[in-house]
Amino acid sequence: MDSIESLTPDEWARQLGNPKGEIGLAVVEKVYESNSKSSVQAVATLGLHPNDHVLEVGFGNGRMVPEVLKQAEGLRYAGLDLSPTMVAEAERFNGALVTAGQASFYLGSAEHMPFPDRLFNCIFSIGVAHFWSTPSLALSESFRVLRPGGLSMIGCLHPRTAPPFARPDNGFYLRDAAEWEALHRAAGFVHVQVEEVKTQQINAAGTPVERYIFKIVAHS
Ligand SMILES: C[S@@+](CC[C@H](N)C(=O)[O-])C[C@H]1O[C@@H](n2cnc3c(N)ncnc32)[C@H](O)[C@@H]1O
């Protein structure tokens, strides 16, 4: 396989939005290493209760699943991702949790969720919403599959510190705080809070960088 060091920034960017094959696995592993500290912190703020049913959209390699299931007793985790490579890897990594019936992984998109109405208490996605070309669809699907009073949490790129490759021709759609708030309200969400969070990450070249992200928390 090509090494990730040989990818151009545009090739890297496209792998982030739809990781494929060995190189996609390596790119997502690198991203996970970079973001895991802030992702763990974000998951701890979901306030999960015993027996909650949680959906993660865009789970990537599925490394966060054990961390999610640690948050309370009896949780059930479902993951949805459009990359067959990621579904296979997440199932492999979390094989014991799948066998125990605690985790399930689905191939599909945020815009057309393969779930019935009002199934989940909580939905979250980290590093995914900036790939939504039609966020109104993804958010109305999130609203539909959440129970009334359920929680949605999104962590996504902030236009101010996004890398230069995060452009529409590479599948990235950056939005400001007012746009995210309006999109959530139009989908039916209430108590919408869009927060700027400063994070420490590692860029593709392995250099630590300070990056702002949006953390968007809303209720159905
Ligand atoms: C950059 S990775 C982030 C993975 C993981 N959340 C993390 O933080 O390490 C983005 C993931 O979102 C998935 N993805 C992108 N657009 C999606 C969509 N519209 N619906 C579902 N999954 C999507 C990609 O396949 C990829 O696995």
The ligand as an ORCA input file, in Angstrom:
! r2SCAN-3c Opt
* xyz 0 1
  C     -12.659     11.705      9.995
  S     -13.530     10.217     10.298
  C     -13.876     10.447     12.042
  C     -14.045      9.129     12.746
  C     -14.259      9.194     14.260
  N     -15.518      9.832     14.586
  C     -13.107      9.877     14.937
  O     -13.285     11.005     15.458
  O     -12.014      9.302     14.992
  C     -15.113     10.566      9.568
  C     -16.016      9.339      9.500
  O     -17.346      9.762      9.152
  C     -17.874      8.919      8.138
  N     -18.878      9.714      7.398
  C     -18.665     10.793      6.625
  N     -19.810     11.279      6.158
  C     -20.797     10.492      6.666
  C     -22.224     10.479      6.529
  N     -22.841     11.386      5.790
  N     -22.915      9.516      7.162
  C     -22.274      8.576      7.928
  N     -20.933      8.534      8.077
  C     -20.200      9.491      7.462
  C     -16.660      8.488      7.320
  O     -16.891      7.296      6.615
  C     -15.594      8.351      8.414
  O     -15.565      7.044      8.961
*
